């Protein structure tokens, strides 16, 4: 019996064309383009308010005084502040212990304008012509730009290179960050130090006992203390991160890290005590600041509210980002210790800052921009996974829409609305909830 030949095997289906993997260079190229756009938005003058704010005038006074007496005469500047604030009929003023911003602006003034005298406040375009004010503005703009760069580095190191472009894009177009760069305000400078220390703490937890990161963390903490008294709130939040590390497993806490965490702020405080003229003067400056602030009419009218006030203000300014960030809290923290780290930082600092009597302002929330926008970008990526192979295109498109919307929000509030102070009443008026 003749056997039938075996059936010929079926021809295999043609393989789909290979999908080229994205180049490792692509995220860095995107980040460079986004960074350039963010720096341009911060440097280019396009704010609606072009006058001089209350805080700016006080910083200007201290720069002018420092220009007259030099660094060696700084205790005299502090003594003048004490004598002025002791008077019962004088309203609270910003303390000269916000040394870093004042001194950096003084150095800028000396480099660009030399011995040029101050311009009379009644002069036309005074804010754009006075050497001290211009220097203050440029230092604020510079550190807002540096803050964007540090935030991008932090996003890369904490979340990874793939997450960096989207997070950086949302930060580059942040209305709050652009606003702080457009005026002679200290908050952009302080945000730089806060984000720098948030990132450096992460690096020290991941790479214990690395001398480079330990030294940088100590200097970062000292710089933050020298910039603003709000450093106490950020410092407590960083201590909270170290405290919960035992359960959250962010990294390794070492005795050297704890030592640096004490020495860095102590170095900053010791410098301020020396500049103030001694411990008694240093203590009295802050005592007068706290007691006077509680009686300031403007602070009483605009600086109070429930614990949710910051959420209300952020919802008015950047609603899309806030909603996505809240969604990201529920979708990203499980199994993602980096996002737990960022959420915990916001939680610890928020719990403190929302309980400061007569001391709430949306400007102070700039330290939360990196965590919130990182969560928003992650939530966009999580939603985009439903589109399969189209995920990169969908993610990029949504991020671009969010950036465009935030830029429109900046134009609405700060160009058309000409806002300077970020209090709830002003925000509500711009969006016509209050007439």
ABEGO torsion letter per residue (X at the ends): XBBBBBBBBBBBBBBBBBBBBBBAAAAAAAAAAAAAAAAAAAABBABABABBBAAAAAAAAAAAAAAAAEAAAAAAAAAAAAAAAABAABBBBBBAABAAAAAAAAAAAAAAAEABBBBBAABBGAAAABAAAAAAAAAAAAAAAAAAAAAAAAAAAAAEAAAAAAAAAAAAABAAAAAAAABBBAAAAAAAAAAAAAAAAAAAAABBGBAAAAAAAAAAAAAAAAABAAAAAAAAAAAAAAAAAAAAGAEBBBAAAAAAAAAAAAAAAAAAAAAAGEAAAAAAAAAAAAAAAAABAAAAAAABEBAAAAAAAAAAABAAAAAAAAAAAAAAABGBAAAAAAAAAAAAAAAAAAABBGABBAAAAAAAAAAAAAAAAAAAAAAAAAAEAAAAAAAAAAAAAAAAAAAAAAAAAAAAAGBABBBAAAAAAAAGABX
